[in-house]
Amino acid sequence: MFNKKVSIWIIPVAVFLTLIVTLGGVVWGLQKVTHNAGGTLQFLYTLGKIHSSYVGEYTNQKLFEGAMHGMVESLDDPYSEYMDAKEFAHLNEMTDGTFGGIGVVLGQRNKEFVVVAPMEGSPGAKAGIEAGDKILKVNDQDTKGRTLEDIVGTIRGKKGTSVKLLLEHKNGEQYTADIVRDDIKIQSVAGRMLPDSKIGYIRIAMFNENTGEEFRKAYEKLEQEGMQATLLDLRHNPGGLLGECVKVSNYVVPKGPIVSITDKKGKTQVYESKLEKVKYPLAVLIDHGSASASEIVSAAVQDTKAGKLFGVKTYGKGCVQSVFHISPNTGLKLTTAMYYTPSGRSIHKVGVTPDVEIELPEKATSDVQLKKAEEYLKEELEKKEK
């Protein structure tokens, strides 16, 4: 979950490169760099030595990219990354709602690459990839020691091309998937009335730039069709934009705090719902693939007792990333804050535990989680009618 494009360019790359190359050429002549010398001086000395002594081929841009990647990777934060032009374009495609690939959202835990959630109907989902699966190899190349952005960039590609993955299920079973890439067009919201009921079912696949408006339209359409209870499905929802999950929360969380964001300096910003009262009985479906923004919504519903959560414990991502432009085509995604639920709890690395815990069996012939939530809502409607 992140704030998108929150700053103007930090400094044009060309100007920065000119500066460090010029200074580096001067500094390399220093024969000694003491142990206590500033990091900047040591960096410039190293750069100067490369310019003056290295016999191989290189470009200033390659040096810059390497330094930027290394600096951010040294934070040892799986959610922070420097993005070159290709990687930055991937991020924009994801939040804009269209990109080429297999439709699987990846995360990183303990230096392993883990599937947060396969997108509904995507090539990855059709290949049997599940939330929690580990990516061991991509095109026969081991993933150990590589970066998340490198793995994502390798898996993505043009429609019609293929990628070979070696994966491992949570039970330790390994399997190979040869997947043909497709254009992944994310319709973030889909709604329908459940058969023979007054329950409106709304599925949110992720929170992209259109989610708030798509949710409003789906919600109002279901109201016109007679909705008297709401079933919100956030399973396999990897998160997305903070502003969009706040918009959705304004339909399902009563007046008051939705989430509090606290930055490095201890400054806290509280996002609040303006909804006087939740209109209908509410149930929310969550699972291991529910992360970040979807955890904000579900935790707010739980803390305010606006409804009940059904499923299994969520992913547990309670930090916020901001995206900074470094140049017109490159960017920095950086963890800049932690978020807290209305009751003040952090779900980071903990997750949200549902009110009614119910596993979805691997070979289930029906959606038992949805059925349990539907039963609860029908009971709530019966109580209202008495």
N, C-alpha and C positions, 0 to 999 in steps of 0.2 A: 504494500500500500504506500503510495507516494504522492507528493505534490508535484505536478508536472510543470517544468519550465518556469521555475520561480525566480530566476534572475536573468539579467542581461548578460552579454558576453563578459567574461572575467578579464581576458586580455587577448587580442588577436594573436593567433599562433605565429604568424609571420614576424610580427614585432618581437615576440618573445624569443624566437629562434635567432633573429638578428642580434639581439642583446646578448644571449648566452654564448653565441659563437664568437662575437667580438671580445667579450670579457674573457672567454676561455682562451683565446689566442694570446692574450696578455698574461694571464695567470699561469699558463703552463710552464713559463720560464722559471717560476719559483722552484728551487731544487728541494726545499724542505716544506713539509706540511706537518706541523706539530700535532700531537695527539689531541690537544685541546682546541685546535682550530675549529671555527664554525663549520657547520655542515654545508653551508652555501659555498664557502671557499673550497672545501674538499670536492664538492660536486664540480665546480668550475675548473679546478685543477685536473680532475679526471677527464673532463670534456676536452680540455686543452691538450692533454696527452694523447687522446684519441686522434685529434686533428693533426697533431705534429708527428706522431710516431706510428700509428696503426697502418699496416700495409694492405689490409683487405679493403673490400668495397663496402661502402655504407652511404647513407644519406642523412642529412640533418633531421628530416622528418622521421626516419626510422629511429634515430637516437631519442628524439622527443617522445615518440610513442612508447618506446621501451621504458623511459624514465617515468612517464606518467602512469603506465600500467604497474610498474614495480612499486611506485610510491603508494598507490591506493591498495594494492595487494598486501603490502606490509601491515595494513590495519588489521588483517586477519578477520575481516567482516564479510560474510558471504553475500551481503546485500548491497555493499558499496562497490562501485566499479567505474573505471575510466572507460569511456566508450569512444572508439574511433568512428569514422564516418559510417562504416557498414553497421557497426553495433548500435550506433545512435539511430540510424534509420530503422533498425529492427524494433527498437523501443517505441518509436513513433508509430510504426505499423501496428504494434500490439495494442496500444492505447487508442489509436484511431479506429481499429476494428477490422483491418484487413492485412494479411501477410501470407507469404508462401512458406509452407512447411508441413509438419505432420500433426499440428494441433495438440502439442503436449507442453504444459508449463513445468519448468524445472526449477529446483532449488538446490541448495548445497548444505549438507550437514556433516560435521566431522570429516570434512574434506572428501566426502562422497557426494555424487550427483544423484539426486532423488527426484522422482516424479511427484510434483505437488498435486497435479490433477490433469488428466486427459480431457480435452474439450469435447463436449457432447457431439457425436456424429462425425468426429474427425478421423483421419486415417489412423492416427495413433490409437484412438479408442477402439476402432474396428479391428485393429491388430491385437487387441487383448491387453494393451498396456494399462496398468492400474495405478492408482495413487499409492505412493510408498515404494514402488519399484525402483531399484537402483540401476543406473546406466553404467555398465562395465566397459563396453567398447562401442565405438562409433566407426563404421567402415573398417573393422578389424584393428583399429588403433585404440590402445588402452587409454582410459580416461584419467588414470592416476597422474597427478602432477600438473594437470591442465587447469585452465580457468573456466569459470562458468560461462563467460561470454564466448570463449573459444568453442566450447561444446555446443552451445546454442547456435552459434554461427555455422558450425559444421552440419548440424541437423537440419537447419533451414535451407531452402533452395527453391528453384523454380518448379512450377507445376509440371508433373510428368516425369521428373527425375526421381531417383530412388536413393534411399539411405538404409544401411544395414546396422542394426543395433543388437548388442548382446545385453540382456537385462536379467535382473534377479528379483523374483517376487519376495515379499516379506517372509515367506516360509522357507526361503533359501533355494527354491527351485529356479534354475537358470533356463533361459530360453532365448532363441534368436528370432528377430522380426525384420523381414525385408519389407520396407514400407515405401509406397509411391507417394511422393509429395503432392499436395494440392493447394489451391488458393483457399486459405482459411478465412472465411468471412464470419465474423462473430456477430450474431444477433444476440445481444446480451440478455434480452428479456422475452419470455414467451408465457402467455397466460391462457387458461381454459377453465371452464366449469367442470368439476368432477361429475361423472354420470350419476343420475338419480340423487342429487344432493343440491344444497345451497352453498357449497364450498367452492370458492374461487382458488384455483391453483396457479401460482406464479413462480416460474423458474428463472433465476438469474445466473447466467453462465459466468460472467465476470463484470467488474465495474469499469467500463470504458467511458469515453467522452459522451456517449449518448444514453447511458443507462438510466439516469434520472428521468429524462423525458420519456423513454420507452416504458419505464415502470408506470409513470403517471397515466399514459394512454392505456396500458393493459389493465390497470386498477380500475379506471373509470369505465372501461368497456365491460369488465366483469360486474361492476355495480349495476350497469344498465341491464345485464343479463340475470340479475337477481341475487348477486353474491351477498350472503349473510355471515360468512366466516371465511378467513383467509389462511391458506396453507402456502408458506413461503419456502421454496426449495433452494438452499444455498450449498448443497452437496457438490463437491468437485469445483467449487468456486475459488480460484486462487487469489482473489482480491482485485486490486486495481487502484482507481483514483479515490482519494479521500472525499473530495467534494461530492462525488456521485453517490457514495454510500451514505453520506449525510442527507442528501436529497431523499433517498429511499427511506431512511430512518424516520423522516418526518411524516411518513404514512403509518408507521407501526410502533413508534416509541412515543409515549406521552410527554407533554410539556416538561422541559428540564434538560439536564445534560445527556448528550449522546456519547461523547467521548472527550477526554482531555488530553491535549498534546503538550508535553513538557520538553523544552530544548536544553541544550548544553548549559546555558546560563541559569536554568531553573525557571525561566519564563513559561507560564502556562497559558494556553489558549483553549477555551472551552467551546465546543460546538453544541448547540442546543436545539431541541425540537420545539416547534411552535404549535404542535398538535395538542389541542385542549384535552382530547380524550380519544383513546384507540376505539375505532368505531365497531370493530367486529372481533369475535373470538379468534385467536391467532395461534398457529403452530408453525414452528420453523424446523426444517430438516437440515442437519449438519453431519459432516463426516471428517475423516482424516485429511481430505483434500480441501476442506474449507479453511482459508487462510486470510490473514490480514484484514482487508476491508470487510469481508464476509464475517469475520470474527467480531468486528466492531458492532455490526448490526445485531448479530445473535447475542452477544454479551449484553448489549443495551436492552434488548428485549427481556433477557433473563433477569438482569439487575432491577429493572423497573416493574417486573412481574406483568409485563404487557401480554405475555403468552408463554407457551412451553416449548422447550427444545427437545427434539427427538433425533436419535441416531447414535453416533459415537464421538469421542473426543476430537476436537479440531486440531489443526496443524501446530499452532502456537507461535505466531509471528506478531509480536507486539511493538515493533519499531517502525518508524516512518522514514522514508527516503525522499530527499529533495533532489530535483534534477536541475543542474546548472549548465548553461551554455558556455563552453570554452571558446568555440569558434562557431561559424554558421553551421558546421556539419558535425561537430564533436561535442561531447558532453561529459559531465561528471554526475553519477548517481551516488549520493552519499547519505548514510544514516545520520539524521540530524535531530531526531527526537524519539521519545518513547511515548506510547499512548496508554491511557488508563480508562477503565470502564466507569460508568456512572457511580459505582460503589467504591471506586478508587483502587481496584485491583489491577495488576499487570498480568496479562496472559502470555507474556513472552516466554517461550520454551516450555510453557505449561499447557496452553490450549484452553478451550472452553468445554467443560463437561456438561453433557445434555441433562435435562431434568429426567427424561426417560431414556435410559441407555438400551439400545437394541441394535445388534449386529445385523448386517445384510449378508446372509450365507453366500458363499462363492457360487454355488449352483442353484441359487434360489429361482424358482419359477415365477415368483411374484414379488413385488416390492413391499416387503413386510414393514419397512420403516414408514413408508407412505401410508400403508393401511392402518398402522397404529395411530399415526397422527390424525388420519381421517376419522377414526373411531372416537378419538378424544374430542374433535370438533363437533361431531354429531351429538355427543353427550352434552357438550356445552350449549348447543342450540336447543336441545330438549329442555335443559334447565331454564333457558330464557323464555321458552314458550309456556312453561308451567305457571 
